[in-house]
Amino acid sequence: MLSIKPVSSLESSSRLFEELIGVGTLLSIALIIGGLSGFWALAFLLAFSTYLARNLFYFLHFLNLVRSRALEPSKVPFGVWGDIYDAYFEKVFQDKRRIKRLRIETDQVYNAMNLLPDAHISLNERFQIEWVNHSAENLLGLRRNDVGHKITNLLRQKEMVQYLELKHFDQAIEFYLSAESTRRLSAKMVSYFDKHYLLIIRDITDAHNLAQVRRDFVANASHELRTPLTVLNGYLELMLDSADSLPPVWANPVTQMHQQSLRMQNIINDLLTLSNIEAEDIELESDYVEVASMLQKLELEANQLSGGKHNFHFNIESKDGLLGKSEALRSVFTNLVSNAIRYTPNGGDIWVRWYQTPQTLVFEVKDTGIGIDREHIPRLTERFYRVDNARSRSSGGTGLGLAIVKHILERHHAKLSVYSRLQVGSTFRVEFPIALRMSSDLVD
């Protein structure tokens, strides 16, 4: 590759001095010619024409140099044109070095991307392929000559097509590689630069199969345990109904056994609910959920559950409902409100709001309860995770309520945020995408 470097690097003052010497030489020649011939005007006109012709020559030469793509180093002229040529060559030289450095850095990025185990596909704003790494070629069968094709012409799974249409890129999707394939893939879109996207696809077949085995085990074990537990609970209730016939020493143990059997029954019911949520494919368009009326009923239930020990403030600021699963969403709202009742001391306040923002529909529960230490907040939605085991069990919690909430919200593309301070209170905020909004006027 041709290297362009400045031929000369004289200081500007030297160039100006050269220019003055050149002009002075021309004037001297004109004076000599005029003195010898007596044609002063013609002599000075000849000198001026020579000066003008030189500048015109270098102007055209410089113009051709700038327009030419095949740059050639050349000796710079003396005078001010030397400064112009030097500045131009220096600029070209810097650009060449910058382009070379960018190419080296780009090659390093490409090489690093090719070493990644997951498929990475760069897309433009029209979701057309810009480049793919080696993992994308091996996992998805894409090729470098697929550049320029729309990604959905090559990955035609309905989950992928819907993902790009809805543009819910804050979430990942899962799908099978093909109708016949057993390979399970996870895809996540990340935006970068201006209107460019990086589609990251990972093979999660092993993790998916392991999770399925776990879900099947939990569901089957829960089903098998529920029947004998129902029988056991029935006998315990029968014994409690005829407590007078029991020896006094058995009264307290039977009562405790009945309480624990009810707790186990609640855990099994929650496990089955969780398994059903994970297994089912919710069709969000199937139900219109009238949230306002649901919250009105929830206010009555909350007062009954509280027994008048808390001050409730239900603010329903939007009449709009949601597209989703009615029973599942009712479970979400009930879980969050019952948690607030469970962990708010008597006499405390609980606010429940349903309102709309430009981008979301928000369900919010705020209380003046005991609060949660911030180290526990990221783990609240884990199964059986308890901030305080003794307190949770005494309050009747199963440790699965927020896990159920999390899975239901994921099915509705909603986001759960938790804000809390110890001895001050907690706020649980659920944000539904505005795309799920359904106006009650449209339903009527």
Secondary structure as GFF3:
##gff-version 3
##sequence-region A 1 444
A	DSSP	alpha_helix	12	37	.	.	.	ID=ss1
A	DSSP	alpha_helix	40	67	.	.	.	ID=ss2
A	DSSP	alpha_helix	80	115	.	.	.	ID=ss3
A	DSSP	beta_strand	119	123	.	.	.	ID=ss4
A	DSSP	beta_strand	129	132	.	.	.	ID=ss5
A	DSSP	alpha_helix	134	140	.	.	.	ID=ss6
A	DSSP	three_ten_helix	144	146	.	.	.	ID=ss7
A	DSSP	alpha_helix	151	154	.	.	.	ID=ss8
A	DSSP	alpha_helix	158	166	.	.	.	ID=ss9
A	DSSP	beta_strand	173	176	.	.	.	ID=ss10
A	DSSP	beta_strand	184	192	.	.	.	ID=ss11
A	DSSP	beta_strand	196	203	.	.	.	ID=ss12
A	DSSP	alpha_helix	205	241	.	.	.	ID=ss13
A	DSSP	three_ten_helix	243	245	.	.	.	ID=ss14
A	DSSP	alpha_helix	248	279	.	.	.	ID=ss15
A	DSSP	three_ten_helix	284	286	.	.	.	ID=ss16
A	DSSP	beta_strand	288	289	.	.	.	ID=ss17
A	DSSP	alpha_helix	291	306	.	.	.	ID=ss18
A	DSSP	beta_strand	311	316	.	.	.	ID=ss19
A	DSSP	beta_strand	321	323	.	.	.	ID=ss20
A	DSSP	alpha_helix	326	342	.	.	.	ID=ss21
A	DSSP	beta_strand	349	356	.	.	.	ID=ss22
A	DSSP	beta_strand	360	367	.	.	.	ID=ss23
A	DSSP	three_ten_helix	377	379	.	.	.	ID=ss24
A	DSSP	alpha_helix	389	394	.	.	.	ID=ss25
A	DSSP	alpha_helix	401	411	.	.	.	ID=ss26
A	DSSP	beta_strand	415	421	.	.	.	ID=ss27
A	DSSP	beta_strand	425	433	.	.	.	ID=ss28
A	DSSP	three_ten_helix	434	436	.	.	.	ID=ss29
A	DSSP	beta_strand	437	438	.	.	.	ID=ss30
A	DSSP	alpha_helix	440	443	.	.	.	ID=ss31
###
